[in-house]
Amino acid sequence: MARALYAGAPAAEDEEAIEDAMALMGLTREEAADFVGAEPTATGPRRVEVLAFCSEAVRLFTRLGRQWRHTLTAIAGPSGPLFVNVRAGLDMPGVDAVARWMGIAPSAELLDDLRVLEAEVLTIEAEARR
């Protein structure tokens, strides 16, 4: 779900893994395939289905555009190292402020869900830098 929210449609090789993970959550293979296979609509981007148990975390996550900490990372360039500003993780005091403004009470479950979404964004960005 985080990959679909952040990067758009999953890569073809990811679809089976996503279906497997969703099947473990109790969805049938057909239901999981429906989630994964959602196409862009004529009026907007690809629709992403959000399961009820994590909807609050997703709603908050979509509002955290500027609530990230960044770090400089050196990568190999053609003429030597290049320094790139990359995301290091969510800025939790900023996340807390946004959550409270949205009327979302902090909880351990919310933090766990946000960490899953955060990890996926960091993975997507690391893959893009390779």
N, C-alpha and C positions, 0 to 999 in steps of 0.2 A: 504494500500500500504506500509506504513512504517513497519508494522508487517511482511509482506512478504519479504521486503528487508532485514530486520534485523534478523528475526527468522525463515524464511522459510515458509513452507506451513501453512495455517491457521488451527486451530483446527476445528473439524467438527461443534462444536456448534457456532463458529464464522462465518461460511460461510453464514448463512442466514442473519445475521446482516450486513455483508459486502455487500451482494447483495441488501439489503434494502437501505443502504447508497448510493450505486452506482445508484440505481433506482431513488433516489431523485435528483441525478445530471443529470437525463435525459436519462440514459441508460435503455434499455428494460431489463426485468428479464433475458432473454436469454443472452444478451450481458454481463450483470453483472455476470452471472454464468460462462461465458467463462473466464472472468478475474480471478475469484476466483478459478476456477477449473484447471488452467494451471498446467500441470504436469512437473516433471523434464525431461530434455531432455537427450538423450544418451551421449551427449558431454558436459553437464554442469549442473549447478543448475537450479532450477525451474525458468522459465521465468516470469518476472514481467512486466505487461503492465503499461505504464506510460502515463497518459493523457497529451496532449500538454500544457495545461495551467499551469501545475506544473512541467514540465520536467526540467526547469532550477534549481529549488530547489532540485529536486531529484538528478540531476547531481552533484550539489554542495555537497549535503548531503553524497553521496557515497564517497566523498574525505575527509571527516572530521574525519577520524579515530582517530587522536590524539588531536583533538580540543574540548576536554571535560574537565570540572572542576569536581573534585572528592572531596568527604568528607568521613570521618570515621563515620560509623554508628554501634551502639552496637545492637547485636541480642542475643537472649537467646541461650546459648550453654549448653551441658550436665554438664559442670563443672563450669558454670558461664557465664558471658557475653563474647561474641566474638566480636571483632572489625573488621568490613569489610569495605574495600575501595569501595565505590559505586559512580556511576556517579551522579552528582548533576545538570548538565545541560551543554549546549554548552558554550564554551568560546568565547564570541562574538568578541573580538579583533582578535583571531585566525581565526574565521570564516570569518571576514572581509578581512583578509590578503589572505586567500585561495581563496575567491571569486574574489578578484582583480587579483591575479595571473592567475586565470582561465578566466579573461576577463568578469566577471559577475558584473554588476553594482548593488550595494545595492539598495533595494527599500522596501517600506512598505509591498508590496505583497510578496516579497521574504522572508522577516522576518516572516510574518504570516505563510507561507508554512513551513519554517524551524521549527517554534514553534510546528506545528502539528506533524511533524516527530519526533522532540525531545521528545515531550510528550509521544508518542507511545513507543519509546525506553525505557524511564524511567518507563512506565507502565509495559512493558514486563519484565524488570529487577526486578521490585518490586514483580511481580507475581512469578518470579523464586526464590526469597528469602523466600517466604512463606512456 
